[in-house]
């Protein structure tokens, strides 16, 4: 066989599974009920039978689902912002600069993992489990594909996760182990083993080695059987993964040649759990050296039927991260359904009784003395027919009474008000009021009342968002550690963003020859530098609270004529491309300012031109006056000469 399959691994797996399953059993019964309840399974088979006996449909009025859907929508409305903090060294500026450049690469790689894993979908499914049963799980695992090393961020359903009963940490980091277990078909088990053993591995070999002996064919495993029934029990087998932190030897690959190529499967990872023939050959050729280190590392034991194998990951944390609704110092929390379940049951009861009362009011009953009704069938057929003649007799004349029609009494107003009160209590406890779900019927007329209701609900959602941020940040740290410890030399990554565009490839762990003619990793691309921390910040929508704030700001902007409030309004409404809108608004404002400046300059030019025109007019007047005076003087001189000439004669 290609893998080192051992029977002992399978034995340890089934032992841990049984121990963890026993501890989970009491909580599991409630969790299954709550999970079903979320999806309108409100009545047990016995209750449905009893309702149908009264000719009444088991009708669930699922206020619970509406509240949970709204709360989850508010939490998952926007994608999280990912930020990686570099390691700062105040005494060595060069190292700080290198760390900042490496942090940028981590930021790129974490975004790649989020996009490639469909992180929004995985997060939504985790939040669903978190709401229904109290915790949902992220599962982080490395992968090599298309020549790229990447780390997947996945959701794994709570049904298959069996945490150790003694864990008390909010992220279950102090657990002795975690078990992932499920029943799979024999065909699926064979396919899984064959992908690792090669095409030559036959079903007969699989049957002899993995099935015969029934080592892990667990009958009565509880949850798995209830959820995966429908096929013959003899066609199933157990698939179990046990995660533990154990003292292990890790083999660290140190490149000696700059041309080392992980795409050609020369070196796929930085750290290995065992010395493969390929690594030994590369070491013999002088292309790599190998250093052994002993430390506590994440070890994954996987068993299929009778045999199992192990994989050692070079990180010191579990790659199974829970998101817990209300942590109670144990791995058995309750979610939002726990608080709504009894109220929803009471609401269903009141509504069923109201419907039953309505049915009884339309089905009158008759109270009659024995033998007073002469033809019972006639009464049954024609009792509700208008104008029908129904005969009866009095068995004891003078004492017997005619048949009496007994009419049902309608329920009192106080009784009918109970469903509305229970609905209000459900909204009050959850903090998700009808106005936040778009219910305009019960919206108060007073603006301050609406704002108060929405603010109260928004604050509760923000509390849950803080829990989500902490969980996603832990997911980011584990993902970053996989890149730090596991990514190969001369690696690269590409990202297809949410718009479907391929971003520029990012290289990391780039090998180069230094001044001493030795191979080293470029410090600006060396992921082993690490990072200080990872922060995921969710931008959850506050729903109608934001809408109310936007309406208030719109009124202010309109009345006060302050267009600068428009970006705030757009952000409250969670409208995309706000930055582009702000940029365009700034451009319009700049153009408006330029126009105002030009208009001012034109007015100034007009003023100056008027002054110049007046000056020109004055000069022209003075010139004309001087010219006229000159001509007048000339005329006067001519006249004077003529007068003088006449006198001389």
SULPERA-V777155 format. One record per backbone hydrogen bond with DSSP energy under -0.5 kcal/mol. CO is the residue of the C=O (numbers start at 1). NH is the residue of the N-H. Records with the same first field share a line. If there is no record, write none. Layout:
BEGIN
CO->NH / NH
END
This chain:
BEGIN
3->5
6->10 / 308
7->11
8->12
9->13
10->14
11->15
12->16
13->17
14->18
15->19
16->20
17->21
18->22
19->23
20->24
21->25
24->28
25->29
26->30
27->31
28->32
29->33
30->34
31->35
32->36
33->37
34->38
35->39
36->39 / 41
37->40
40->42
44->48
45->49
46->50
47->51
48->52
49->53
50->54
51->54 / 56
52->55
57->59
58->60
60->62
61->63
62->66
63->67
64->68
65->69
66->70
67->71
68->72
69->73
70->74
71->75
72->76
74->541
81->537
83->85 / 535
85->532 / 533
86->88
88->90
89->92
92->96
93->97
94->98
95->99
96->100
97->101
98->102
99->103
100->104
101->105
102->106
103->107
104->108
105->109
106->110
107->111
108->112
109->113
110->114
111->115
112->116
113->117
114->119
115->118
118->121 / 122
119->123
120->124
121->125
122->126
123->127
124->128
125->129
126->130
127->131
128->132
129->133 / 134 / 135
130->134
131->336 / 337
134->325
136->323
137->156
138->321
139->154
141->152
143->150
145->148
148->145
150->143
152->141 / 154
154->139
156->137
157->160
158->161
160->162 / 181
161->163
162->179
164->167
169->172
172->175
177->164
178->243
179->162 / 181
180->241
182->239
184->237
185->189
186->190
187->191
188->192
189->193
190->194
191->195
192->196
193->196 / 197
194->198
198->201
200->202
202->206
203->207
204->208
205->209
206->210 / 211
207->211 / 212
210->306
211->214
216->218
217->219
218->221
221->223
222->226
223->227
224->228
232->235
233->236
235->186
237->184
238->240 / 305
239->182
240->303
241->180 / 243
242->244 / 301
243->178
244->246 / 299
246->248 / 297
248->250 / 295
250->252 / 293
251->253 / 272
252->291
253->255
254->289
257->260
260->262
261->266
262->265
270->253
272->251
274->276
276->280
277->281
278->282
279->283
280->284
281->285
282->287 / 288
283->286
287->256 / 257
289->254
291->252
293->250 / 295
295->248 / 297
297->246
298->313
299->244 / 301
300->302 / 311
301->242
302->309
303->240
304->307
307->304
308->6
309->302
311->300 / 313
313->298 / 315
315->298
319->140 / 321
320->322
321->138
322->324
323->136
330->328
335->338 / 339
336->339 / 340
337->341
338->342
340->344
341->345
342->346
343->347
344->348
345->349
346->350
347->351
348->352
349->353
350->354
351->355
352->356
353->357
354->358
355->359
356->360
357->361
358->362
360->363
365->406
366->368
367->404
369->372
372->374 / 393
375->379
376->380
377->381
378->382
379->383
382->385
385->388
388->390
391->374
393->395
395->397
396->399 / 400
404->367 / 406
405->407
406->365
412->416
413->417
414->418
415->418
416->420
417->421
418->422
419->423
420->424
421->425
422->426
423->427
424->428
425->429
426->430
427->431 / 432
431->433
433->436 / 437
434->437 / 439
435->438
438->440
440->443
446->450
447->451
448->452
449->453
450->454
451->455
452->456
453->457
454->458
455->459
456->460
457->461
458->462
459->463
460->464
461->465
462->466
463->467
464->468
465->469
466->470
467->471
468->472
469->473
470->474
471->475
472->476
473->477
474->478
475->479
476->480
477->481
478->482
479->483
480->484
481->485
482->486 / 487
483->487
486->270
488->491
491->508
492->149
493->506
495->497 / 503
497->500
501->497 / 503
506->493
508->491
509->490
510->522
512->514 / 520
514->517
518->514
520->512
522->525 / 526
523->526
525->509 / 527
526->529
527->530
533->85
535->83 / 537
536->538
537->81
542->545
543->546 / 547
544->548
545->549
546->550
547->551
548->552
549->553
550->554
551->555
552->556
553->557
554->558
555->559
556->560
557->561 / 562
561->563
562->565
563->566
565->569
566->570
567->571
568->572
569->573
570->575
571->574
577->581
578->582
579->583
580->584
581->585
582->586
583->587
584->588
585->589
586->590
587->591
588->592
589->593
590->594
591->595
592->596
593->597
594->598
595->599
596->600
597->601
598->602
599->603
600->604
601->605
602->606
603->607
604->608
605->609
606->610
607->611
608->612
609->613
610->614
611->615
612->616
613->617
614->618
615->619
616->620
617->621
618->622
619->623
620->624
621->625
622->626
623->627
624->628
625->629
626->630
627->631
628->632
629->633
630->634
631->635
632->636
633->637
634->638
635->639
636->640
637->641
638->642
639->643
640->644
641->645
642->646
643->647
644->648
645->649
END
